[in-house]
Amino acid sequence: MSHEKWKEKMEITYEEYFRPSYSIPHPGIVRLVREIEAEFGREKAFEILDRAARGLTVEGIKRAVEAEPLRSFRDFMEGRRSRGPIALHGTSEEVLEETDERQVFNMTGCLWAKAWREMGGADVGYVWNCRQDFPLVEAMHPSLRLERSKTLMEGADCCDFTYYWEEG
């Protein structure tokens, strides 16, 4: 699969550049985690990383759903379809199934995974980005569910996402 869209140019302001999304991979995060890891051990370093990433993820999505609450799986799907250009151009997906209550797809390309791996921080990227998909879903709506058994970040051939709606 071609990932030529990753090379498209985009225009942003300098202010936008200096206020990137928390999820943008950054070598400073990898360096910081490696320093914490050297000082306190891997387990503690990744516990701190997970706590920080989870807090940012949950706080951000709670603000978003407060402004536009999810009432159904259809609302969730509309939100996925209207993600911004970074999310839309930063991943490649093959949809395998889509109904009013379920979506199954394989993410076959991910700039986040590519960038974290190139920085030598796929393990950091997994905790910072991939692991946070689960608390994100929980914070969006109590009926929204996610199943995933593998990720590109961990070296798999794809991320296998299944989102579904489960009442009560």
C-alpha positions as CSV (number, residue, x, y, z in Angstrom):
1,M,0.0,0.0,0.0
2,S,1.4,3.4,-0.9
3,H,1.7,6.0,1.7
4,E,2.3,9.0,-0.6
5,K,-0.2,11.1,1.3
6,W,2.3,11.2,4.2
7,K,4.5,13.5,2.0
8,E,1.7,16.0,1.3
9,K,2.5,19.5,2.5
10,M,0.2,21.3,5.0
11,E,0.1,24.8,6.1
12,I,0.0,25.7,9.8
13,T,0.7,28.8,11.7
14,Y,3.8,29.1,13.9
15,E,1.5,29.2,16.9
16,E,-0.1,25.9,15.8
17,Y,3.4,24.5,15.3
18,F,4.4,25.4,18.9
19,R,1.1,23.9,20.3
20,P,1.1,20.5,18.7
21,S,-1.3,17.8,19.8
22,Y,-0.1,15.8,22.8
23,S,-0.1,12.7,20.6
24,I,2.5,13.9,18.1
25,P,5.7,11.8,18.6
26,H,8.6,13.7,20.0
27,P,12.2,12.7,20.6
28,G,12.1,14.7,23.9
29,I,9.5,12.3,25.2
30,V,11.7,9.3,24.4
31,R,14.7,10.9,26.0
32,L,12.7,11.9,29.1
33,V,11.4,8.3,29.5
34,R,14.9,6.9,29.0
35,E,16.2,9.2,31.7
36,I,13.4,8.2,34.1
37,E,14.0,4.6,33.2
38,A,17.8,4.9,34.0
39,E,17.0,6.5,37.3
40,F,14.0,4.6,38.6
41,G,13.8,1.5,36.4
42,R,11.7,0.5,33.4
43,E,8.5,-0.4,35.3
44,K,8.3,2.9,37.1
45,A,9.2,4.9,34.0
46,F,6.4,3.4,32.0
47,E,4.0,3.7,34.9
48,I,4.6,7.4,35.0
49,L,4.4,7.6,31.2
50,D,1.1,5.7,31.2
51,R,-0.4,7.9,33.9
52,A,0.6,11.1,32.1
53,A,-0.7,9.9,28.7
54,R,-3.9,8.5,30.2
55,G,-4.6,11.9,32.0
56,L,-4.1,13.9,28.8
57,T,-6.2,11.4,26.8
58,V,-9.2,11.3,29.2
59,E,-9.2,15.0,29.9
60,G,-9.1,15.8,26.2
61,I,-11.9,13.5,25.2
62,K,-14.1,14.5,28.1
63,R,-13.9,18.1,26.9
64,A,-14.8,16.9,23.4
65,V,-17.8,14.8,24.3
66,E,-19.0,17.5,26.7
67,A,-19.2,19.8,23.7
68,E,-20.6,17.1,21.4
69,P,-21.9,14.1,23.4
70,L,-22.1,10.6,21.8
71,R,-25.6,9.2,21.8
72,S,-25.1,6.2,19.5
73,F,-22.5,4.3,17.6
74,R,-23.6,6.3,14.5
75,D,-22.4,9.5,16.4
76,F,-19.0,7.7,17.0
77,M,-18.7,6.8,13.4
78,E,-19.5,10.3,12.3
79,G,-16.7,11.6,14.6
80,R,-14.3,9.1,13.1
81,R,-15.2,10.2,9.6
82,S,-14.7,13.9,10.4
83,R,-11.3,13.6,12.1
84,G,-8.9,16.3,11.2
85,P,-6.3,16.0,8.4
86,I,-3.5,14.8,10.7
87,A,-5.6,11.8,11.8
88,L,-7.0,11.1,8.3
89,H,-3.6,11.4,6.5
90,G,-1.5,9.9,9.3
91,T,-3.1,6.5,9.0
92,S,-4.2,4.0,6.3
93,E,-7.1,1.7,7.0
94,E,-8.8,-1.3,5.4
95,V,-12.5,-1.5,6.5
96,L,-13.6,-5.1,6.9
97,E,-17.1,-4.6,8.3
98,E,-19.2,-1.6,9.1
99,T,-22.8,-1.7,10.5
100,D,-24.8,0.6,12.7
101,E,-23.4,-1.1,15.8
102,R,-19.9,-2.3,14.8
103,Q,-16.9,-1.4,12.8
104,V,-13.9,-3.7,12.1
105,F,-10.8,-2.5,10.3
106,N,-7.1,-3.1,10.0
107,M,-4.9,-0.1,10.2
108,T,-2.2,-0.9,7.7
109,G,-0.1,2.2,8.0
110,C,0.5,4.7,10.8
111,L,2.8,7.7,10.9
112,W,2.8,7.6,14.7
113,A,4.3,4.1,14.6
114,K,6.7,5.0,11.9
115,A,7.9,8.1,13.8
116,W,8.3,6.4,17.2
117,R,10.1,3.5,15.7
118,E,12.5,5.8,13.8
119,M,13.3,7.5,17.2
120,G,14.0,4.2,18.8
121,G,10.9,4.6,21.0
122,A,8.3,2.2,19.8
123,D,7.8,1.0,23.4
124,V,7.3,4.6,24.5
125,G,5.0,5.2,21.5
126,Y,2.9,2.2,22.4
127,V,2.2,3.5,25.9
128,W,1.9,7.1,24.8
129,N,-0.4,6.5,21.8
130,C,-1.7,2.9,21.4
131,R,-2.5,1.9,25.0
132,Q,-4.5,5.1,25.3
133,D,-7.1,4.0,22.8
134,F,-8.8,2.0,25.5
135,P,-9.2,4.8,28.2
136,L,-10.2,7.1,25.3
137,V,-13.1,4.7,24.4
138,E,-14.1,4.4,28.0
139,A,-14.2,8.1,28.4
140,M,-16.2,8.7,25.2
141,H,-19.3,6.7,26.3
142,P,-20.0,3.7,28.6
143,S,-21.6,1.7,25.8
144,L,-18.6,2.1,23.4
145,R,-16.2,-0.8,23.3
146,L,-12.9,-1.5,21.6
147,E,-11.1,-4.8,20.9
148,R,-7.6,-5.0,19.5
149,S,-5.0,-7.7,19.7
150,K,-2.0,-6.3,17.8
151,T,-0.5,-3.0,16.7
152,L,1.9,-1.8,14.1
153,M,3.8,-0.1,17.0
154,E,4.6,-3.5,18.4
155,G,5.8,-4.7,15.0
156,A,2.6,-6.5,13.8
157,D,1.5,-6.3,10.2
158,C,-1.5,-4.1,11.2
159,C,-3.6,-2.8,14.1
160,D,-6.8,-4.9,14.2
161,F,-9.5,-2.6,15.5
162,T,-13.0,-3.6,16.4
163,Y,-15.3,-0.9,17.7
164,Y,-18.8,-1.8,18.8
165,W,-21.7,-0.5,20.8
166,E,-23.0,-2.5,23.8
167,E,-25.9,-1.2,25.7
168,G,-26.0,-1.4,29.5
